[in-house]
Amino acid sequence: MKNSIIPIFIPHLGCPNDCVFCNQRRIAAPKEPDAAEVKNIIEEGLKYSHRPQISFYGGSFTAIRRELMVSYLDAAYPYVASGRCDSIRLSTRPDAINDGILDILASSGVKTIELGAQSMDDKVLALSGRGHTAEDTRASSSLIKSRGFELILQMMVGLPGSARATELETAKKIRALKPDGVRIYPTCVIDDTPLYDMYKRGDYKALTVDEAADICADVAVIFREKSIPVVRLGLNPTDELSSGGVKAGAYHPALGEMVYSRVFYNDMAPLVPKDRPFEIAVPPRMLSIAIGQKKRNLPLFSALGDFRGIKVEKGLEAPEIRTVE
């Protein structure tokens, strides 16, 4: 998962239904490429990357028309076969995986498969219009792992019908599937979607950025406990989203840093001495996370005791709380 990536967006292709939160025109490219354009995108990406992974994002890749799916793979595979690119990755639905599809992917240079699990609660999946069940995710994940592919699972926080307990249970059930990585996406209310209509009617209450960051901090720790990397937190910022495409919900371009600042505070708070002045020493790379977005963590640590500040120390491997004389 450490290779650089050449992203190729195929918005909404293959999706058999519309999820209530989805308007792919606002979160991905407006038009799917043809096979010739795929080659052009790869050639352009190779000018800036050494042996990147070719990544098909935005749609349900294995649910698109078989002829088109194969044409994309045929366009990309020669770059893998020649060694110019490392491999291919794609995203798809849990109910669009079977042995026959995996045979095609295995012979076409695909290494990584991302599944949009979104929730492991069937009620939440139904209210969100996903069209698949938690069991579909379990079965597909098991099959993908058994065939030797790298598995990434995506989950969403704040979907209709969900609650904090639902999110934590989903994270634990996803963790049990032993993915090689996860993506966590707080739900955003995007214009021209059923979810926006629900929001305007008062039938859906969106999470605030702070609420989502707090929940995601707990979710991230659940994955950390089993050394499962979180490869993305929050939607990728785009001009469309940043200029009003999001009507409500947890969209923030620095959401990942906000979440890990909360994780930092949650990790360190129980270690704070109750009766002595203290400071926190951190490696340089952790300074912004330790301080928090808009210096959020500083007053929180001050509320715990006689806090003397955060000290940057080169060569330090991990943060430390130290008493001060």
NORPE-V93657 format. One record per backbone hydrogen bond with DSSP energy under -1.0 kcal/mol. CO is the residue of the C=O (numbers start at 1). NH is the residue of the N-H. Records with the same first field share a line. If there is no record, write none. Layout:
CO = NH ; NH
This chain:
4 = 53
6 = 55
8 = 57
10 = 13
12 = 15
13 = 60
19 = 22
20 = 195
23 = 26
24 = 28
34 = 38
35 = 39
36 = 40
37 = 41
38 = 42
39 = 43
40 = 44
41 = 45
42 = 46
44 = 47
45 = 48
52 = 86
53 = 6
54 = 89
55 = 8
56 = 91
57 = 10
58 = 12
59 = 61
60 = 63
65 = 69
66 = 70
67 = 71
68 = 72
69 = 73
70 = 74
71 = 75
72 = 76
73 = 77
76 = 79
77 = 81
78 = 82
79 = 85
80 = 83
87 = 54
88 = 111 ; 112
89 = 56
90 = 114
91 = 61
92 = 116
93 = 96
98 = 102
99 = 103
100 = 104
101 = 105
102 = 106
103 = 107
105 = 108 ; 110
109 = 88
111 = 150
112 = 90
113 = 152
114 = 92
115 = 117 ; 154
117 = 119
118 = 156
121 = 125
122 = 126
123 = 127
124 = 128
125 = 130
126 = 129
128 = 20
133 = 137
134 = 138
135 = 139
136 = 140
137 = 141
138 = 142
139 = 143
140 = 144
141 = 145
142 = 146
143 = 147
144 = 149
145 = 148
150 = 113
151 = 180
152 = 115
153 = 183
154 = 118
155 = 185
157 = 187
159 = 162
163 = 167
164 = 168
165 = 169
166 = 170
167 = 171
168 = 172
169 = 173
170 = 174
171 = 175
172 = 176
174 = 177
175 = 178
181 = 153
182 = 231
183 = 155
184 = 234
185 = 157
187 = 250
189 = 247 ; 248
193 = 197
194 = 198
195 = 199
196 = 200
197 = 201
198 = 203
208 = 212
209 = 213
210 = 214
211 = 215
212 = 216
213 = 217
214 = 218
215 = 219
216 = 220
217 = 221
218 = 222
219 = 223
220 = 224
221 = 225
223 = 226 ; 228
224 = 227
229 = 182
232 = 184
238 = 242
239 = 243
240 = 245
241 = 244
245 = 191
248 = 189
249 = 251
252 = 255
254 = 258
255 = 259
256 = 260
257 = 261
258 = 262
259 = 263
260 = 264
261 = 265
262 = 266
263 = 267
264 = 268
265 = 269
268 = 271
269 = 272
277 = 324
278 = 308
279 = 322
280 = 311
281 = 320
282 = 313
283 = 286
284 = 287
286 = 290
287 = 291
288 = 292
291 = 297
292 = 295
293 = 296
297 = 301
298 = 302
299 = 303
301 = 304
305 = 307
306 = 278
309 = 280
311 = 282
313 = 316
320 = 281
322 = 279
